[in-house]
Amino acid sequence: MTTPLLVTGGTGTLGRLIVPRLVEAGRTVRVLSRTPHEPAGGVEYVAADLRSDDADDAVAAAVDGVGAVLHLAGGPKGDGEATARLARAAARAGVRHLVHISAIGADRVPIAWFRMKLAAEEAVTGAGVPWTILRAAQFHDLVLKTATAMAKSPVIPVPGVIRFQPVDARDVAARLTELTLGEPAGLVADLAGPQVTPLRDLVRSYLTAAGKRRALLPVPLPGKVGRAYRDGANLTLDADLGTRSWEDFLAERLGQPSPAA
């Protein structure tokens, strides 16, 4: 019998792609979720909210007897505290490998969300558990969600200095599965998409694929944040690259022919 693996956020966008891969690899998988689920497909579920101060006992039960933890759970706030709670429990339980997904630019972009990602990384590296951290670019799914929200306005303000290097969640899932089944490796090479694209072009291609017409209004992004994006602090030149482009993703998701085709 193999030692169980615990996956937090196993019911999210990334978790739904990774958990079946781990099961197919012959591993026993336990998923920590904020809502209860019945066991299914060889997967056990444990209900706990990592952001709750009352979750210590439930988290301790979730990591009990686990050999490795893959931490995918995240949100708009509280990731540092949630990750610290998980990492402390993993250390007490003698977990041998803690794998964490972070964001490219966590240590360089002066925005609260990136600072929160860095705090989560520090919780992992300071817990005393052997660890692996993968920093990934923004997922295509997030860029699509952002573009969809922006397109609700007839005029879309777009900061001209922002560029993204979006990556497909399936590429990230494949890499994280490999890392979770391997040995602790520290901070590994970043994972980004195959293209660096200005935000305005990402929005334009979404509008074309969705059959929408909107006016794009260039706006400045001043201060330290603007300087960080101008310098490409959220990008990487030294990274592993995913295989699926933004255009391919749009063609698949919106049912439009890919320009590459």
N, C-alpha and C positions, 0 to 999 in steps of 0.2 A: 504493500500500500504506500502511495506517495504522500508526503507531507502536504497538508492543504495549503492553498494560496488564498489570501484575502484580497479582494478588490473593492476599494471604495469608489462610489460613483459608477458602479457596474451597470446601472440602468440608464445612464446618460448616453449622449451621442457617441463618445469614444468607448465607453464600457460595453455597449451593445455589440460593438465590433470585436472587442478583445476577448470577452468572456467565452464566446464559442471557440475561438482559436485555442485558448488555454485548455478547454475541455477536450478538443480534438487532439491536443498534445498529450492527453492521458492524465491531466492533472485534476485533482479534486479542488473545486473552486467554491469559495464562500464569498458572498457579496454582502457588503454593508450598505444598507439603504435607509433613507429616512422614513420610508413607509414599509409596512410588513408585506411580504410576498410568500406565497406557497412555494416549496421546493419544486423545481422544474428542470428538465434536461440535465439532470445530474448536478445541479447548482443549488447550494444551500443559501438561504437569505437570513441575515441578521438585521433587525431594525435598531437604528441608533442615529441620532443627530449629532455630528461632531461639533457643531457650534453651540450645543447646549451644555451649560455647567452641570447639568444633572446626568450627563451621558457617560461618566467615567466607568461605571460598572458595566454598562452595555458594551462599551468599546473594549474593556478588558476581556469580556466574554468573547467578543468577536476575534481578538488576536490570540486567544488561548490555543496553543497547539499548532499555530501557524508557522510555516517556515519562511515565507516571503509575503510581503505586503506591497500591492500596487496601488498607489494613492492617486486617484483620478478626480475625486470629488472637489468641486470648486464652485465659487459663486461670486457675486459682485462685491462682497465684503466678508471679512472674518476668516479668510483663508489661513492667515498666520496662526491665529489661536486654534483653529480646528486642526491644522497640521501638527501643531505642538502637542495637542491632546493625543492625537494618534501616535505620534513618535514616542511620547513618554510611555504609553501603553505597550508599544512594540518593544521598547527597551526592557521594560519590566518582564515581559513575556519571553524574552530571549529570542526574538525574531532575528533571523540571520541575514535578511536582505530587505531593505526598504527602497522601493522604486517610486520616483516622483516625477510628474509631468509639470514643467514650468514653461515660461515664455521667453523667447529671444528678446533681449533688451531689459530683462528684469533688473539688472544692475546698472542700467544706463539711462533709461527714460524717466524723467522726473514727474511722473503721474502717479496718483494714489494707487491705481490698479497694479502698476508695475512694482511699486514699493511693497504692496501686499504680497505679490509673487516672490519677491526677494525675501521677505520675512518668513514665508513658508519654506523656502530653500534653507534658510538658516536654522529653522526648527528641525529639518531633516538632518543637516550636517552636524548639528550639535547634540543629537540625541544619544550618540554612542552606539548606534546600530549601523552596520555596514550598508552603504547606500549607493544608489545610482540616480542621477538626475538627467533628464532629457529636456532641453529647452526647445520648444517648437514655435514656428510662426503661427499667425492667426489661421484658423481653419477656414476653408471655403464656406462652410456653413455659417460662420460668424459674419464673414464679409457679405454673404447673401442676405442675412438678417438685417445687417446695417444698411445695405443698399435699398432693401425693401422699405425700411422705415423712412429713409431719406426721401424716397420717391413719393411719399404721401403728400409732400409739398409741391406746388407747381414750379417753384424756384428752389433749387438745391444749392445751398452754400457749401463749397468744397475748398478746404485749405490746400493750396497748391503744393505745399512742401511735403505733404504726407505721401509716402510710398509704402506699399505692402509687398510681401513675398508669400502670399497665401499658399497653404499646403492642404492636401486632401486628408481627411480624417482617416481614411483607409491606409494611407502610407504611414501615418503616425501609429495606427493600431498595429501594423506589421512590425514596426521597429520596437515598440514597447513590449510586444509579446516576446520578441527575441531577447530583449534586455531582462525581462522578468524571469525567463527560463534560464538565464545565464547567471554568472557570478557578479557580485558587486563591482562596479566599474568607475565610480566617482562621477564627475561631470563629463559626460560624453559629448561627441560632436553634435552641434545643433542640427535640427531637421527643418528645412524650409521647402517652399515650392520651387518649381523650375524657373520661375520668372519674377523679376522685380518690376512692379507696375504702379504708376501713380494712381492715387485713389480716384481721381477724376476719370481715368480710363476704365477702372474697374466699374465705376458707376455707369459710365456710358455703355459699356458692353452689357451690363445688366439691363439697362433701359431698352437697348436694341433687342435683346433676347426675349424680354417680357412684352415687347410691342408697345412701349410707353414713350411719350414725348415730354420731356421736362427741360427747363432752362437750367444750366449750371452756372453758378455765380462764384468766381474765384474770390476767396477771402484770405487775408493774412493770418498767420498763426505766430504771434509775437512771443518774446521772452524765452526762457529756458526751454520750454516745451517745443516751441518752434525751432529753436537751434538744434535740439536733439533730433527732431524728425528731419531737419535739413541735412544733418550730418549722418543720417541713416542709422541712428542708434537702435532702431527696431529691426534692422536688417543684419544679414551676415554674409560675408564672402567666403568664409571657411566653414562650410556646412555640408552635410549630406542632403541631397536634393530628392524630393518626391517626384513621382512620375506623371501625375495628373495635373494638367493646367487648369486655370480658372475657366477658360473657354470650354474645355472638355466637361468640367463640372456643370457649367451653366447648360450646356447642350443636353446633358443627362437629366438634370433636375427640372429644367423648364421645357424639355421636349423639343428643342430647336436644333437644327443641324449645326454641328461644330464648324467654325470657320476653317479649321485645319482639314476638315473633310472635303 
